[in-house]
C-alpha cells in the first residue's frame, strides 16, 4: 500500500503482491518489478503506492522504498438540481444530485434569485457552500416560504448553483414555485344612503380581505 491520505490499497486499486523473492543476477545492475493497477469507474484523487525491499542478501540498504502514482482517468461526476413546487408557508427541499458516486466530496455554492416571488414570499439564500459527501449521491437544499393571507397567483424564484469543485454541472438552475393556499376574498355591496329625488345613490363595493389579484365583476340595477 501507499502512504498518506491518498494511498492506493490492494485489492481495490492494484493487484496485491505478497512477499516475493527476487534476484539481480551476478553481473547485472537492475531488475524490473511490476505492479499492475486495476481499472475502475470511480472518480477519485491520484493515489500513491509503494514497494519496500527487505531481507537483503549480499547487499546493504540504500533507498529500499520506492513510490509510484496511479493517475485517475475517470471523469468527474455531474451535478443537477431539480425544479420544485412548495405550498405557501412550508419549507421546500431542492434536491441536488450527482450523475455517479465519487470517492471525493463534490462541493458547490448555491443561492436564490427573486422572480415574481420576493422577500415577502420566501427567505432568500445568499451564496452558501454545500457538499455532497464522498460516496453519497444527493443533498437537500432547504428553502423557507412565508405564509400570508392574500389570494394571489403562484409565484416563482430561481435556485442557482455555481463554483463546483471535483464535479461539473449538468443542470445548475432550478425553478421554485410557491403555490398559493389562500381562498378568494368575499365581495360585498353595502346599502346606499337615502338620497333626495334627483340626487345620486352611491353603493360601496368592498372585499373581505386584500387580494393580490384584480377582482372584476359586473353590476346592474
Order of alpha helices (4+ residues) and beta strands (2+ residues): beta-beta-beta-beta-beta-beta-beta-beta-beta-beta-beta-beta-beta
